[in-house]
Amino acid sequence: MSDVAVPGDGTVLPARPVIGILHPGAMGAALGSALKPVASGVVWAAAGRSQATSKRAELADLIGVPDLAELARRSHLVVSICPPHAALDVARQVAAAVEGRPDPPLYVDANAVSPATVEKIGELLGRERVVDGAVIGPPAWEAGRSVLWLSGEHAQPVADLFAGSPFATAVLDGGLGAASALKACFALRTKALPTIWATMAAAAHRYGVLDDLRGEVARTGGDLDAELSALRGRAGDRAWRWAGEMDEAGDAVAAAGLPDGFSRAAAEVYRRLADGSLEL
């Protein structure tokens, strides 16, 4: 079979690779489904996963293998899409599973992490074998809603796998970490900024001026209740995950020499939403 070629660097993927997804949550299942037409098999690791994960994998028609180590050994390409705080540990497990393998898999870290975390993953698996990925948009089951941004030495062959899928792709020139940097910056708008509404409402409530605040917001053209409702609907049971993303975004902003308090505060808001100590 012919291979997907990288100019000046031989080949990195067979024409129909085995692709491993770690793990098929809502986004992982969508990514796995998008890759099925170009893969000889899309596999996932069943050990320790929830019934909900198993159901998503079944609906996406993914193939179960016993555990992460087996997935890593079988795959030509591994896509990591997990909670941000777990990204480095997942990479460590994959690195251990493929240690000594003469043809280690290409590894796409598609998690909402900082460029520094991606660099650490590159150190574990080899920078030349890691592609930095960032999805902006919801799990894509139809075209036109989500973009998978990619960077790194072999970003283009990965982008080519998604041609014609519900995920649009874009390759950045900035090298490993560029995709994660873009995601972290964008998250200031989509995840950090909305937490201001929760913070101002909670503070006003505790000072006994919530109704007055609501009136002032309305007088100046805003709608406090609508903003809080939107945040409640978007965060939902994802608040714990978004806390980790905001921690990583804070690291990214701090590494750029800029104030990181916006992201740190947002992370704390999401932690409090997750544990119930802050209600919208």
Secondary structure, 3 states (H helix, E strand, C coil): CCEEECCCCCEEEECCCEEEEECCCHHHHHHHHHHHHHCCEEEEECCCCCHHHHHHHHHCCCEEECCHHHHHHHCCEEEECCCHHHHHHHHHHHHHHHCCCCCCCEEEECCCCCHHHHHHHHHHHCHHHEEEEEEECCCCCCCCCEEEEEECCCHHHHHHHCCCCCEEEEECCCCCCHHHHHHHHHHHHHHHCCHHHHHHHHHHHHHCCHHHHHHHHHHCCCCHHHHHHHHHHHHHHHHHHHHHHHHHHHHHHHHCCCCCHHHHHHHHHHHHHHHCCCCC
